[in-house]
Amino acid sequence: MDEKRDEFRSRVLKAATIRFGNGGAISCVVRNMSSRGAALDVESSLDIPDKFELVIDRDGGRYQCHLVWRKATRIGARFQPGAK
């Protein structure tokens, strides 16, 4: 598989919550992260919308995200510039 990222992502293991417009929320785990995006483990990727807010539980970091790819239990998210 070719590496398509233009920035190195650090491996992390952080509990987080995916929040979306209709008041929904899904627990997730951040597996890797850079200043531009992250890979998230989820129970199921089917119900996750194209745009959502990622909230890191421990430090309260908030990121407006756009879904880039999805697999059964992992998604890739790109952070929207200037939308922390």
PDB file with SEQRES, HELIX, SHEET and CRYST1 records, atoms N, CA, C and O in Angstrom:
SEQRES   1 A   84  MET ASP GLU LYS ARG ASP GLU PHE ARG SER ARG VAL LEU          
SEQRES   2 A   84  LYS ALA ALA THR ILE ARG PHE GLY ASN GLY GLY ALA ILE          
SEQRES   3 A   84  SER CYS VAL VAL ARG ASN MET SER SER ARG GLY ALA ALA          
SEQRES   4 A   84  LEU ASP VAL GLU SER SER LEU ASP ILE PRO ASP LYS PHE          
SEQRES   5 A   84  GLU LEU VAL ILE ASP ARG ASP GLY GLY ARG TYR GLN CYS          
SEQRES   6 A   84  HIS LEU VAL TRP ARG LYS ALA THR ARG ILE GLY ALA ARG          
SEQRES   7 A   84  PHE GLN PRO GLY ALA LYS                                      
SHEET    1 AA1 7 SER A  10  ARG A  19  0                                        
SHEET    2 AA1 7 ALA A  25  MET A  33 -1                                        
SHEET    3 AA1 7 GLY A  37  ASP A  41 -1                                        
SHEET    4 AA1 7 ARG A  74  PHE A  79 -1                                        
SHEET    5 AA1 7 ARG A  62  ARG A  70 -1                                        
SHEET    6 AA1 7 LYS A  51  ILE A  56 -1                                        
SHEET    7 AA1 7 SER A  10  ARG A  19 -1                                        
CRYST1    1.000    1.000    1.000  90.00  90.00  90.00 P 1           1          
ATOM      1  N   MET A   1       0.849  -1.188   0.000  1.00  0.00           N  
ATOM      2  CA  MET A   1       0.000   0.000   0.000  1.00  0.00           C  
ATOM      3  C   MET A   1       0.886   1.239   0.000  1.00  0.00           C  
ATOM      4  O   MET A   1       1.801   1.346   0.816  1.00  0.00           O  
ATOM      5  N   ASP A   2       0.628   2.155  -0.888  1.00  0.00           N  
ATOM      6  CA  ASP A   2       1.393   3.393  -0.976  1.00  0.00           C  
ATOM      7  C   ASP A   2       0.955   4.368   0.105  1.00  0.00           C  
ATOM      8  O   ASP A   2      -0.233   4.496   0.400  1.00  0.00           O  
ATOM      9  N   GLU A   3       1.927   5.052   0.690  1.00  0.00           N  
ATOM     10  CA  GLU A   3       1.654   6.069   1.699  1.00  0.00           C  
ATOM     11  C   GLU A   3       1.227   7.349   0.995  1.00  0.00           C  
ATOM     12  O   GLU A   3       1.998   7.903   0.212  1.00  0.00           O  
ATOM     13  N   LYS A   4       0.019   7.830   1.256  1.00  0.00           N  
ATOM     14  CA  LYS A   4      -0.513   9.013   0.579  1.00  0.00           C  
ATOM     15  C   LYS A   4      -0.481  10.260   1.458  1.00  0.00           C  
ATOM     16  O   LYS A   4      -0.788  11.351   0.979  1.00  0.00           O  
ATOM     17  N   ARG A   5      -0.125  10.127   2.702  1.00  0.00           N  
ATOM     18  CA  ARG A   5      -0.094  11.285   3.596  1.00  0.00           C  
ATOM     19  C   ARG A   5       1.118  12.148   3.292  1.00  0.00           C  
ATOM     20  O   ARG A   5       2.173  11.643   2.907  1.00  0.00           O  
ATOM     21  N   ASP A   6       0.961  13.446   3.468  1.00  0.00           N  
ATOM     22  CA  ASP A   6       2.095  14.339   3.270  1.00  0.00           C  
ATOM     23  C   ASP A   6       2.695  14.780   4.603  1.00  0.00           C  
ATOM     24  O   ASP A   6       3.558  15.657   4.645  1.00  0.00           O  
ATOM     25  N   GLU A   7       2.234  14.171   5.680  1.00  0.00           N  
ATOM     26  CA  GLU A   7       2.734  14.508   7.009  1.00  0.00           C  
ATOM     27  C   GLU A   7       2.731  13.250   7.874  1.00  0.00           C  
ATOM     28  O   GLU A   7       1.784  12.464   7.828  1.00  0.00           O  
ATOM     29  N   PHE A   8       3.790  13.060   8.664  1.00  0.00           N  
ATOM     30  CA  PHE A   8       3.903  11.907   9.543  1.00  0.00           C  
ATOM     31  C   PHE A   8       2.822  11.951  10.623  1.00  0.00           C  
ATOM     32  O   PHE A   8       2.536  13.009  11.183  1.00  0.00           O  
ATOM     33  N   ARG A   9       2.230  10.802  10.906  1.00  0.00           N  
ATOM     34  CA  ARG A   9       1.251  10.700  11.994  1.00  0.00           C  
ATOM     35  C   ARG A   9       1.867   9.945  13.159  1.00  0.00           C  
ATOM     36  O   ARG A   9       2.482   8.896  12.972  1.00  0.00           O  
ATOM     37  N   SER A  10       1.703  10.475  14.351  1.00  0.00           N  
ATOM     38  CA  SER A  10       2.199   9.831  15.564  1.00  0.00           C  
ATOM     39  C   SER A  10       1.206   8.784  16.031  1.00  0.00           C  
ATOM     40  O   SER A  10      -0.004   9.006  16.000  1.00  0.00           O  
ATOM     41  N   ARG A  11       1.719   7.645  16.461  1.00  0.00           N  
ATOM     42  CA  ARG A  11       0.845   6.629  17.041  1.00  0.00           C  
ATOM     43  C   ARG A  11       0.411   7.088  18.424  1.00  0.00           C  
ATOM     44  O   ARG A  11       1.233   7.506  19.239  1.00  0.00           O  
ATOM     45  N   VAL A  12      -0.868   7.009  18.675  1.00  0.00           N  
ATOM     46  CA  VAL A  12      -1.429   7.387  19.971  1.00  0.00           C  
ATOM     47  C   VAL A  12      -2.510   6.378  20.333  1.00  0.00           C  
ATOM     48  O   VAL A  12      -2.895   5.545  19.512  1.00  0.00           O  
ATOM     49  N   LEU A  13      -2.981   6.458  21.530  1.00  0.00           N  
ATOM     50  CA  LEU A  13      -4.094   5.630  21.992  1.00  0.00           C  
ATOM     51  C   LEU A  13      -4.904   6.512  22.939  1.00  0.00           C  
ATOM     52  O   LEU A  13      -4.672   6.522  24.148  1.00  0.00           O  
ATOM     53  N   LYS A  14      -5.869   7.261  22.365  1.00  0.00           N  
ATOM     54  CA  LYS A  14      -6.643   8.227  23.144  1.00  0.00           C  
ATOM     55  C   LYS A  14      -8.131   7.957  22.991  1.00  0.00           C  
ATOM     56  O   LYS A  14      -8.631   7.780  21.880  1.00  0.00           O  
ATOM     57  N   ALA A  15      -8.827   7.926  24.110  1.00  0.00           N  
ATOM     58  CA  ALA A  15     -10.288   7.813  24.072  1.00  0.00           C  
ATOM     59  C   ALA A  15     -10.857   9.135  23.570  1.00  0.00           C  
ATOM     60  O   ALA A  15     -10.370  10.210  23.923  1.00  0.00           O  
ATOM     61  N   ALA A  16     -11.891   9.040  22.742  1.00  0.00           N  
ATOM     62  CA  ALA A  16     -12.488  10.246  22.166  1.00  0.00           C  
ATOM     63  C   ALA A  16     -13.956   9.990  21.849  1.00  0.00           C  
ATOM     64  O   ALA A  16     -14.448   8.867  21.962  1.00  0.00           O  
ATOM     65  N   THR A  17     -14.640  11.053  21.451  1.00  0.00           N  
ATOM     66  CA  THR A  17     -16.045  10.968  21.069  1.00  0.00           C  
ATOM     67  C   THR A  17     -16.240  11.663  19.732  1.00  0.00           C  
ATOM     68  O   THR A  17     -15.738  12.765  19.511  1.00  0.00           O  
ATOM     69  N   ILE A  18     -16.972  11.010  18.847  1.00  0.00           N  
ATOM     70  CA  ILE A  18     -17.378  11.600  17.578  1.00  0.00           C  
ATOM     71  C   ILE A  18     -18.771  12.170  17.803  1.00  0.00           C  
ATOM     72  O   ILE A  18     -19.693  11.443  18.174  1.00  0.00           O  
ATOM     73  N   ARG A  19     -18.925  13.478  17.577  1.00  0.00           N  
ATOM     74  CA  ARG A  19     -20.233  14.133  17.747  1.00  0.00           C  
ATOM     75  C   ARG A  19     -20.692  14.660  16.399  1.00  0.00           C  
ATOM     76  O   ARG A  19     -19.897  15.169  15.609  1.00  0.00           O  
ATOM     77  N   PHE A  20     -21.997  14.529  16.149  1.00  0.00           N  
ATOM     78  CA  PHE A  20     -22.514  15.046  14.891  1.00  0.00           C  
ATOM     79  C   PHE A  20     -23.797  15.808  15.090  1.00  0.00           C  
ATOM     80  O   PHE A  20     -24.430  15.726  16.142  1.00  0.00           O  
ATOM     81  N   GLY A  21     -24.182  16.563  14.052  1.00  0.00           N  
ATOM     82  CA  GLY A  21     -25.227  17.571  14.065  1.00  0.00           C  
ATOM     83  C   GLY A  21     -26.552  17.222  14.698  1.00  0.00           C  
ATOM     84  O   GLY A  21     -27.171  18.090  15.313  1.00  0.00           O  
ATOM     85  N   ASN A  22     -27.015  15.998  14.578  1.00  0.00           N  
ATOM     86  CA  ASN A  22     -28.331  15.657  15.115  1.00  0.00           C  
ATOM     87  C   ASN A  22     -28.290  15.308  16.601  1.00  0.00           C  
ATOM     88  O   ASN A  22     -29.261  14.772  17.134  1.00  0.00           O  
ATOM     89  N   GLY A  23     -27.179  15.604  17.274  1.00  0.00           N  
ATOM     90  CA  GLY A  23     -27.047  15.307  18.694  1.00  0.00           C  
ATOM     91  C   GLY A  23     -26.473  13.933  18.970  1.00  0.00           C  
ATOM     92  O   GLY A  23     -26.321  13.545  20.128  1.00  0.00           O  
ATOM     93  N   GLY A  24     -26.157  13.201  17.932  1.00  0.00           N  
ATOM     94  CA  GLY A  24     -25.599  11.864  18.098  1.00  0.00           C  
ATOM     95  C   GLY A  24     -24.150  11.905  18.542  1.00  0.00           C  
ATOM     96  O   GLY A  24     -23.440  12.884  18.314  1.00  0.00           O  
ATOM     97  N   ALA A  25     -23.725  10.824  19.181  1.00  0.00           N  
ATOM     98  CA  ALA A  25     -22.344  10.702  19.633  1.00  0.00           C  
ATOM     99  C   ALA A  25     -21.938   9.235  19.610  1.00  0.00           C  
ATOM    100  O   ALA A  25     -22.727   8.352  19.946  1.00  0.00           O  
ATOM    101  N   ILE A  26     -20.695   8.990  19.208  1.00  0.00           N  
ATOM    102  CA  ILE A  26     -20.147   7.643  19.137  1.00  0.00           C  
ATOM    103  C   ILE A  26     -18.778   7.652  19.796  1.00  0.00           C  
ATOM    104  O   ILE A  26     -17.949   8.511  19.493  1.00  0.00           O  
ATOM    105  N   SER A  27     -18.533   6.709  20.693  1.00  0.00           N  
ATOM    106  CA  SER A  27     -17.213   6.572  21.303  1.00  0.00           C  
ATOM    107  C   SER A  27     -16.232   6.018  20.281  1.00  0.00           C  
ATOM    108  O   SER A  27     -16.602   5.224  19.417  1.00  0.00           O  
ATOM    109  N   CYS A  28     -14.979   6.444  20.389  1.00  0.00           N  
ATOM    110  CA  CYS A  28     -13.949   5.948  19.481  1.00  0.00           C  
ATOM    111  C   CYS A  28     -12.597   5.987  20.180  1.00  0.00           C  
ATOM    112  O   CYS A  28     -12.472   6.496  21.294  1.00  0.00           O  
ATOM    113  N   VAL A  29     -11.592   5.446  19.512  1.00  0.00           N  
ATOM    114  CA  VAL A  29     -10.218   5.496  19.991  1.00  0.00           C  
ATOM    115  C   VAL A  29      -9.364   6.077  18.875  1.00  0.00           C  
ATOM    116  O   VAL A  29      -9.391   5.585  17.747  1.00  0.00           O  
ATOM    117  N   VAL A  30      -8.602   7.129  19.189  1.00  0.00           N  
ATOM    118  CA  VAL A  30      -7.685   7.719  18.218  1.00  0.00           C  
ATOM    119  C   VAL A  30      -6.442   6.836  18.186  1.00  0.00           C  
ATOM    120  O   VAL A  30      -5.801   6.633  19.217  1.00  0.00           O  
ATOM    121  N   ARG A  31      -6.096   6.309  17.007  1.00  0.00           N  
ATOM    122  CA  ARG A  31      -4.964   5.391  16.864  1.00  0.00           C  
ATOM    123  C   ARG A  31      -3.712   6.084  16.353  1.00  0.00           C  
ATOM    124  O   ARG A  31      -2.603   5.722  16.748  1.00  0.00           O  
ATOM    125  N   ASN A  32      -3.869   7.075  15.481  1.00  0.00           N  
ATOM    126  CA  ASN A  32      -2.738   7.891  15.061  1.00  0.00           C  
ATOM    127  C   ASN A  32      -3.257   9.269  14.706  1.00  0.00           C  
ATOM    128  O   ASN A  32      -4.431   9.451  14.384  1.00  0.00           O  
ATOM    129  N   MET A  33      -2.339  10.252  14.774  1.00  0.00           N  
ATOM    130  CA  MET A  33      -2.792  11.634  14.658  1.00  0.00           C  
ATOM    131  C   MET A  33      -1.657  12.518  14.163  1.00  0.00           C  
ATOM    132  O   MET A  33      -0.494  12.303  14.507  1.00  0.00           O  
ATOM    133  N   SER A  34      -2.003  13.512  13.354  1.00  0.00           N  
ATOM    134  CA  SER A  34      -1.074  14.562  12.941  1.00  0.00           C  
ATOM    135  C   SER A  34      -1.812  15.888  13.093  1.00  0.00           C  
ATOM    136  O   SER A  34      -2.933  15.922  13.600  1.00  0.00           O  
ATOM    137  N   SER A  35      -1.192  16.965  12.662  1.00  0.00           N  
ATOM    138  CA  SER A  35      -1.876  18.259  12.745  1.00  0.00           C  
ATOM    139  C   SER A  35      -2.986  18.370  11.702  1.00  0.00           C  
ATOM    140  O   SER A  35      -3.799  19.293  11.759  1.00  0.00           O  
ATOM    141  N   ARG A  36      -3.026  17.434  10.745  1.00  0.00           N  
ATOM    142  CA  ARG A  36      -4.012  17.498   9.664  1.00  0.00           C  
ATOM    143  C   ARG A  36      -5.094  16.436   9.715  1.00  0.00           C  
ATOM    144  O   ARG A  36      -6.100  16.555   9.016  1.00  0.00           O  
ATOM    145  N   GLY A  37      -4.913  15.391  10.531  1.00  0.00           N  
ATOM    146  CA  GLY A  37      -5.924  14.344  10.542  1.00  0.00           C  
ATOM    147  C   GLY A  37      -5.608  13.229  11.508  1.00  0.00           C  
ATOM    148  O   GLY A  37      -4.629  13.285  12.252  1.00  0.00           O  
ATOM    149  N   ALA A  38      -6.469  12.195  11.485  1.00  0.00           N  
ATOM    150  CA  ALA A  38      -6.327  11.092  12.429  1.00  0.00           C  
ATOM    151  C   ALA A  38      -6.996   9.836  11.885  1.00  0.00           C  
ATOM    152  O   ALA A  38      -7.867   9.898  11.017  1.00  0.00           O  
ATOM    153  N   ALA A  39      -6.566   8.696  12.417  1.00  0.00           N  
ATOM    154  CA  ALA A  39      -7.252   7.428  12.182  1.00  0.00           C  
ATOM    155  C   ALA A  39      -7.950   7.061  13.480  1.00  0.00           C  
ATOM    156  O   ALA A  39      -7.353   7.138  14.554  1.00  0.00           O  
ATOM    157  N   LEU A  40      -9.211   6.663  13.384  1.00  0.00           N  
ATOM    158  CA  LEU A  40     -10.032   6.391  14.558  1.00  0.00           C  
ATOM    159  C   LEU A  40     -10.598   4.982  14.487  1.00  0.00           C  
ATOM    160  O   LEU A  40     -11.093   4.559  13.442  1.00  0.00           O  
ATOM    161  N   ASP A  41     -10.524   4.254  15.599  1.00  0.00           N  
ATOM    162  CA  ASP A  41     -11.188   2.959  15.700  1.00  0.00           C  
ATOM    163  C   ASP A  41     -12.583   3.173  16.258  1.00  0.00           C  
ATOM    164  O   ASP A  41     -12.765   3.884  17.247  1.00  0.00           O  
ATOM    165  N   VAL A  42     -13.567   2.555  15.617  1.00  0.00           N  
ATOM    166  CA  VAL A  42     -14.967   2.667  16.016  1.00  0.00           C  
ATOM    167  C   VAL A  42     -15.585   1.275  16.025  1.00  0.00           C  
ATOM    168  O   VAL A  42     -15.047   0.348  15.420  1.00  0.00           O  
ATOM    169  N   GLU A  43     -16.709   1.130  16.709  1.00  0.00           N  
ATOM    170  CA  GLU A  43     -17.397  -0.159  16.722  1.00  0.00           C  
ATOM    171  C   GLU A  43     -17.896  -0.510  15.319  1.00  0.00           C  
ATOM    172  O   GLU A  43     -17.762  -1.649  14.872  1.00  0.00           O  
ATOM    173  N   SER A  44     -18.467   0.474  14.634  1.00  0.00           N  
ATOM    174  CA  SER A  44     -18.921   0.313  13.251  1.00  0.00           C  
ATOM    175  C   SER A  44     -18.828   1.666  12.562  1.00  0.00           C  
ATOM    176  O   SER A  44     -19.208   2.687  13.136  1.00  0.00           O  
ATOM    177  N   SER A  45     -18.331   1.676  11.351  1.00  0.00           N  
ATOM    178  CA  SER A  45     -18.183   2.944  10.636  1.00  0.00           C  
ATOM    179  C   SER A  45     -19.432   3.336   9.845  1.00  0.00           C  
ATOM    180  O   SER A  45     -19.467   4.408   9.242  1.00  0.00           O  
ATOM    181  N   LEU A  46     -20.435   2.496   9.841  1.00  0.00           N  
ATOM    182  CA  LEU A  46     -21.603   2.717   8.982  1.00  0.00           C  
ATOM    183  C   LEU A  46     -22.401   3.975   9.306  1.00  0.00           C  
ATOM    184  O   LEU A  46     -22.895   4.633   8.390  1.00  0.00           O  
ATOM    185  N   ASP A  47     -22.539   4.321  10.566  1.00  0.00           N  
ATOM    186  CA  ASP A  47     -23.398   5.442  10.958  1.00  0.00           C  
ATOM    187  C   ASP A  47     -22.666   6.772  11.091  1.00  0.00           C  
ATOM    188  O   ASP A  47     -23.258   7.753  11.540  1.00  0.00           O  
ATOM    189  N   ILE A  48     -21.416   6.825  10.718  1.00  0.00           N  
ATOM    190  CA  ILE A  48     -20.643   8.054  10.883  1.00  0.00           C  
ATOM    191  C   ILE A  48     -20.820   8.941   9.650  1.00  0.00           C  
ATOM    192  O   ILE A  48     -20.559   8.509   8.527  1.00  0.00           O  
ATOM    193  N   PRO A  49     -21.266  10.185   9.863  1.00  0.00           N  
ATOM    194  CA  PRO A  49     -21.517  11.091   8.733  1.00  0.00           C  
ATOM    195  C   PRO A  49     -20.218  11.629   8.127  1.00  0.00           C  
ATOM    196  O   PRO A  49     -19.139  11.440   8.688  1.00  0.00           O  
ATOM    197  N   ASP A  50     -20.330  12.294   6.989  1.00  0.00           N  
ATOM    198  CA  ASP A  50     -19.165  12.841   6.298  1.00  0.00           C  
ATOM    199  C   ASP A  50     -18.495  13.979   7.063  1.00  0.00           C  
ATOM    200  O   ASP A  50     -17.293  14.198   6.919  1.00  0.00           O  
ATOM    201  N   LYS A  51     -19.267  14.707   7.878  1.00  0.00           N  
ATOM    202  CA  LYS A  51     -18.708  15.794   8.690  1.00  0.00           C  
ATOM    203  C   LYS A  51     -19.093  15.563  10.142  1.00  0.00           C  
ATOM    204  O   LYS A  51     -20.234  15.214  10.443  1.00  0.00           O  
ATOM    205  N   PHE A  52     -18.127  15.762  11.048  1.00  0.00           N  
ATOM    206  CA  PHE A  52     -18.376  15.547  12.470  1.00  0.00           C  
ATOM    207  C   PHE A  52     -17.339  16.290  13.298  1.00  0.00           C  
ATOM    208  O   PHE A  52     -16.352  16.803  12.772  1.00  0.00           O  
ATOM    209  N   GLU A  53     -17.582  16.338  14.607  1.00  0.00           N  
ATOM    210  CA  GLU A  53     -16.627  16.925  15.542  1.00  0.00           C  
ATOM    211  C   GLU A  53     -15.985  15.793  16.330  1.00  0.00           C  
ATOM    212  O   GLU A  53     -16.678  14.908  16.831  1.00  0.00           O  
ATOM    213  N   LEU A  54     -14.660  15.821  16.439  1.00  0.00           N  
ATOM    214  CA  LEU A  54     -13.921  14.861  17.253  1.00  0.00           C  
ATOM    215  C   LEU A  54     -13.534  15.550  18.549  1.00  0.00           C  
ATOM    216  O   LEU A  54     -12.908  16.610  18.524  1.00  0.00           O  
ATOM    217  N   VAL A  55     -13.903  14.957  19.689  1.00  0.00           N  
ATOM    218  CA  VAL A  55     -13.573  15.518  21.002  1.00  0.00           C  
ATOM    219  C   VAL A  55     -12.697  14.512  21.733  1.00  0.00           C  
ATOM    220  O   VAL A  55     -13.122  13.388  21.999  1.00  0.00           O  
ATOM    221  N   ILE A  56     -11.470  14.917  22.059  1.00  0.00           N  
ATOM    222  CA  ILE A  56     -10.539  14.054  22.785  1.00  0.00           C  
ATOM    223  C   ILE A  56     -10.898  14.120  24.261  1.00  0.00           C  
ATOM    224  O   ILE A  56     -10.913  15.200  24.851  1.00  0.00           O  
ATOM    225  N   ASP A  57     -11.189  12.966  24.862  1.00  0.00           N  
ATOM    226  CA  ASP A  57     -11.682  12.935  26.241  1.00  0.00           C  
ATOM    227  C   ASP A  57     -10.702  13.529  27.245  1.00  0.00           C  
ATOM    228  O   ASP A  57     -11.098  14.358  28.063  1.00  0.00           O  
ATOM    229  N   ARG A  58      -9.456  13.134  27.206  1.00  0.00           N  
ATOM    230  CA  ARG A  58      -8.500  13.512  28.249  1.00  0.00           C  
ATOM    231  C   ARG A  58      -8.138  14.997  28.247  1.00  0.00           C  
ATOM    232  O   ARG A  58      -8.128  15.632  29.302  1.00  0.00           O  
ATOM    233  N   ASP A  59      -7.842  15.554  27.074  1.00  0.00           N  
ATOM    234  CA  ASP A  59      -7.398  16.953  27.043  1.00  0.00           C  
ATOM    235  C   ASP A  59      -8.457  17.926  26.531  1.00  0.00           C  
ATOM    236  O   ASP A  59      -8.219  19.133  26.493  1.00  0.00           O  
ATOM    237  N   GLY A  60      -9.626  17.413  26.137  1.00  0.00           N  
ATOM    238  CA  GLY A  60     -10.710  18.280  25.690  1.00  0.00           C  
ATOM    239  C   GLY A  60     -10.506  18.891  24.316  1.00  0.00           C  
ATOM    240  O   GLY A  60     -11.269  19.768  23.911  1.00  0.00           O  
ATOM    241  N   GLY A  61      -9.480  18.436  23.586  1.00  0.00           N  
ATOM    242  CA  GLY A  61      -9.249  18.952  22.234  1.00  0.00           C  
ATOM    243  C   GLY A  61     -10.461  18.701  21.348  1.00  0.00           C  
ATOM    244  O   GLY A  61     -11.078  17.638  21.419  1.00  0.00           O  
ATOM    245  N   ARG A  62     -10.800  19.673  20.520  1.00  0.00           N  
ATOM    246  CA  ARG A  62     -11.956  19.566  19.617  1.00  0.00           C  
ATOM    247  C   ARG A  62     -11.496  19.862  18.198  1.00  0.00           C  
ATOM    248  O   ARG A  62     -10.774  20.829  17.951  1.00  0.00           O  
ATOM    249  N   TYR A  63     -11.924  19.014  17.269  1.00  0.00           N  
ATOM    250  CA  TYR A  63     -11.530  19.144  15.873  1.00  0.00           C  
ATOM    251  C   TYR A  63     -12.749  18.948  14.982  1.00  0.00           C  
ATOM    252  O   TYR A  63     -13.467  17.956  15.114  1.00  0.00           O  
ATOM    253  N   GLN A  64     -12.981  19.883  14.084  1.00  0.00           N  
ATOM    254  CA  GLN A  64     -14.008  19.711  13.061  1.00  0.00           C  
ATOM    255  C   GLN A  64     -13.387  18.837  11.976  1.00  0.00           C  
ATOM    256  O   GLN A  64     -12.304  19.138  11.475  1.00  0.00           O  
ATOM    257  N   CYS A  65     -14.075  17.758  11.615  1.00  0.00           N  
ATOM    258  CA  CYS A  65     -13.487  16.751  10.731  1.00  0.00           C  
ATOM    259  C   CYS A  65     -14.336  16.477   9.502  1.00  0.00           C  
ATOM    260  O   CYS A  65     -15.549  16.686   9.484  1.00  0.00           O  
ATOM    261  N   HIS A  66     -13.644  16.000   8.479  1.00  0.00           N  
ATOM    262  CA  HIS A  66     -14.276  15.522   7.254  1.00  0.00           C  
ATOM    263  C   HIS A  66     -13.824  14.075   7.066  1.00  0.00           C  
ATOM    264  O   HIS A  66     -12.626  13.793   7.088  1.00  0.00           O  
ATOM    265  N   LEU A  67     -14.763  13.169   6.884  1.00  0.00           N  
ATOM    266  CA  LEU A  67     -14.456  11.752   6.686  1.00  0.00           C  
ATOM    267  C   LEU A  67     -13.753  11.569   5.343  1.00  0.00           C  
ATOM    268  O   LEU A  67     -14.251  12.015   4.309  1.00  0.00           O  
ATOM    269  N   VAL A  68     -12.589  10.908   5.365  1.00  0.00           N  
ATOM    270  CA  VAL A  68     -11.809  10.697   4.151  1.00  0.00           C  
ATOM    271  C   VAL A  68     -11.969   9.266   3.641  1.00  0.00           C  
ATOM    272  O   VAL A  68     -12.116   9.050   2.438  1.00  0.00           O  
ATOM    273  N   TRP A  69     -11.942   8.300   4.536  1.00  0.00           N  
ATOM    274  CA  TRP A  69     -12.121   6.897   4.168  1.00  0.00           C  
ATOM    275  C   TRP A  69     -12.726   6.138   5.338  1.00  0.00           C  
ATOM    276  O   TRP A  69     -12.680   6.594   6.481  1.00  0.00           O  
ATOM    277  N   ARG A  70     -13.293   4.978   5.041  1.00  0.00           N  
ATOM    278  CA  ARG A  70     -13.854   4.137   6.095  1.00  0.00           C  
ATOM    279  C   ARG A  70     -13.618   2.671   5.777  1.00  0.00           C  
ATOM    280  O   ARG A  70     -13.682   2.249   4.622  1.00  0.00           O  
ATOM    281  N   LYS A  71     -13.347   1.911   6.813  1.00  0.00           N  
ATOM    282  CA  LYS A  71     -13.299   0.451   6.762  1.00  0.00           C  
ATOM    283  C   LYS A  71     -14.304  -0.016   7.800  1.00  0.00           C  
ATOM    284  O   LYS A  71     -15.001   0.811   8.390  1.00  0.00           O  
ATOM    285  N   ALA A  72     -14.396  -1.291   8.036  1.00  0.00           N  
ATOM    286  CA  ALA A  72     -15.419  -1.821   8.943  1.00  0.00           C  
ATOM    287  C   ALA A  72     -15.368  -1.178  10.324  1.00  0.00           C  
ATOM    288  O   ALA A  72     -16.400  -0.758  10.847  1.00  0.00           O  
ATOM    289  N   THR A  73     -14.178  -1.094  10.922  1.00  0.00           N  
ATOM    290  CA  THR A  73     -14.067  -0.567  12.285  1.00  0.00           C  
ATOM    291  C   THR A  73     -13.006   0.527  12.416  1.00  0.00           C  
ATOM    292  O   THR A  73     -12.564   0.825  13.526  1.00  0.00           O  
ATOM    293  N   ARG A  74     -12.595   1.122  11.307  1.00  0.00           N  
ATOM    294  CA  ARG A  74     -11.623   2.220  11.358  1.00  0.00           C  
ATOM    295  C   ARG A  74     -11.992   3.254  10.305  1.00  0.00           C  
ATOM    296  O   ARG A  74     -12.422   2.914   9.203  1.00  0.00           O  
ATOM    297  N   ILE A  75     -11.815   4.527  10.666  1.00  0.00           N  
ATOM    298  CA  ILE A  75     -12.057   5.609   9.711  1.00  0.00           C  
ATOM    299  C   ILE A  75     -10.854   6.545   9.675  1.00  0.00           C  
ATOM    300  O   ILE A  75     -10.072   6.619  10.623  1.00  0.00           O  
ATOM    301  N   GLY A  76     -10.728   7.246   8.574  1.00  0.00           N  
ATOM    302  CA  GLY A  76      -9.721   8.286   8.437  1.00  0.00           C  
ATOM    303  C   GLY A  76     -10.414   9.629   8.383  1.00  0.00           C  
ATOM    304  O   GLY A  76     -11.382   9.804   7.642  1.00  0.00           O  
ATOM    305  N   ALA A  77      -9.927  10.577   9.161  1.00  0.00           N  
ATOM    306  CA  ALA A  77     -10.540  11.903   9.225  1.00  0.00           C  
ATOM    307  C   ALA A  77      -9.501  12.972   8.922  1.00  0.00           C  
ATOM    308  O   ALA A  77      -8.351  12.874   9.348  1.00  0.00           O  
ATOM    309  N   ARG A  78      -9.916  13.985   8.187  1.00  0.00           N  
ATOM    310  CA  ARG A  78      -9.073  15.145   7.929  1.00  0.00           C  
ATOM    311  C   ARG A  78      -9.638  16.305   8.736  1.00  0.00           C  
ATOM    312  O   ARG A  78     -10.840  16.570   8.705  1.00  0.00           O  
ATOM    313  N   PHE A  79      -8.758  16.994   9.460  1.00  0.00           N  
ATOM    314  CA  PHE A  79      -9.192  18.155  10.229  1.00  0.00           C  
ATOM    315  C   PHE A  79      -9.407  19.331   9.283  1.00  0.00           C  
ATOM    316  O   PHE A  79      -8.618  19.555   8.365  1.00  0.00           O  
ATOM    317  N   GLN A  80     -10.481  20.076   9.517  1.00  0.00           N  
ATOM    318  CA  GLN A  80     -10.735  21.271   8.719  1.00  0.00           C  
ATOM    319  C   GLN A  80      -9.819  22.379   9.215  1.00  0.00           C  
ATOM    320  O   GLN A  80      -9.823  22.684  10.408  1.00  0.00           O  
ATOM    321  N   PRO A  81      -9.039  22.987   8.339  1.00  0.00           N  
ATOM    322  CA  PRO A  81      -8.104  24.040   8.754  1.00  0.00           C  
ATOM    323  C   PRO A  81      -8.812  25.180   9.477  1.00  0.00           C  
ATOM    324  O   PRO A  81      -9.857  25.657   9.035  1.00  0.00           O  
ATOM    325  N   GLY A  82      -8.232  25.607  10.589  1.00  0.00           N  
ATOM    326  CA  GLY A  82      -8.768  26.730  11.340  1.00  0.00           C  
ATOM    327  C   GLY A  82     -10.080  26.470  12.046  1.00  0.00           C  
ATOM    328  O   GLY A  82     -10.722  27.411  12.512  1.00  0.00           O  
ATOM    329  N   ALA A  83     -10.497  25.211  12.138  1.00  0.00           N  
ATOM    330  CA  ALA A  83     -11.805  24.906  12.730  1.00  0.00           C  
ATOM    331  C   ALA A  83     -11.665  24.078  13.994  1.00  0.00           C  
ATOM    332  O   ALA A  83     -12.423  23.130  14.194  1.00  0.00           O  
ATOM    333  N   LYS A  84     -10.718  24.415  14.845  1.00  0.00           N  
ATOM    334  CA  LYS A  84     -10.547  23.691  16.109  1.00  0.00           C  
ATOM    335  C   LYS A  84     -11.584  24.116  17.100  1.00  0.00           C  
ATOM    336  O   LYS A  84     -11.604  23.618  18.225  1.00  0.00           O  
TER     337      LYS A  84                                                      
END                                                                             
